[in-house]
Amino acid sequence: MIDTANLAPVPAPVAWRGDEMAKRQDWIYLLSAEEVAELETMGKRFLDDNPDLRTVSVSEYPLHACAEGIRQWGEDMDRGRGFVLVRGLRTEHYSDALSASIFYLLGLHLGQPMRQNEVGDMVQHVLATSDRKYDEPGASSLRIRDGLTYHSDSSDVVSLMCLRPAKSGGASSLVSAATLYNEVLARQPDLAPLLFEPWHNDWRKQDPDAPANTYATPMMSYVDGVFSAYIGVKIIQSAQRYPEVPRLTPGQLALLDLLDEICRDPDIPLHMDFRPGDMQWLLNYAALHNRTGFDDFPELQRRRHLLRLWLKRDMERPMVPSFGRHVVQGRDEKRDKEVPLEKQKFRITQAAIPRLDWGSA
């Protein structure tokens, strides 16, 4: 366990700055022609087979040409900077279903895909249907064009695939969680120990079908030399709407303001504009992510459209007990059976179609 009386900065490579990272290209992996051909072939087979996404085995769809790249992406996430942007798919020539098949297939090789909501969706669609602001009650980050704040998702790995970018805006921005911690330690060291204490998070803000209002977790964990983070300032602030949640102390409020200030420092984040076919693979424990506001094309078929996967990664990562959104589990057969037939999207041909009756803003 971490000794909060002797806090020390976290070193590279997990601690990085956006202004320095932007000068490099080693975080972009360009697929070779052989890798693209293999993914297209296996993606078509996956689409034709249309297996149950909850039970399909990675051994049924081996990838040989992509094996070394997949190993490298995992290494980058687990022991490196925490993320990689994979580029080179020709999605302009694919159906959305084929793109989703390739994306899910790669997810299988990088971890165990997780359900993302209480109706069991294994593939989530980020597709705006509203101009509401993120702070408005009931607004869903999946369905609005407003910018978001830096946060962690509820899985080991979160991945986004760009089907179509926005008309303008909508950049994906990352902040190294270790750098965020290092900056707190440098600017206001008296507040740093609060990062390792439990904070109440608004579960219903993340999932309207959540069985409880909140869950509690520290923002950061530092066990056996392994640093991990789980931070969502907005969902911490939002949890204050519930009377059973203790009021934030002056020190906690000061820390939330400081975290926001650091994230807005122009030298801290790394910004990337997605191209069609881009896939961002991100270890949630290593970096926070964000999205800038955007303008959409008026035509529905041209609107900004991303796919999202949550993965449980097979890795031994020491963390403090009940860390992160620990209330989220993997496959749950009992809950799957409780999903009405008309709401089930457990095949890729179904999952590739946006569900606009859930998470609507």
Secondary structure, DSSP 8 states (H G I E B T S, - for coil): ---GGG-----TTTS--HHHHTT--TTEEE--HHHHHHHHHHHHHHHHH--BTTT--GGGS--STTHHHHHHHHHHHHHSSSEEEEE---GGGS-HHHHHHHHHHHHHHHSEE---STT--SSEEEE--B---TTSTT--TTSB-S----B--SSSEEEEEEEE--SEE--EEEEEHHHHHHHHHHH-GGGGGGGGSEEEEEHHHH-TT-SSSEEEEESEEEETTEEEE--BHHHHHHGGGSTTS----HHHHHHHHHHHHHHTSTTS-EEE---TT-EEEEETTTEEEEE--EE--SSGGGS-EEEEEEEE--------TT-SSTT--S--HHHHHHS-GGG---BHHHHTS--TTSS--
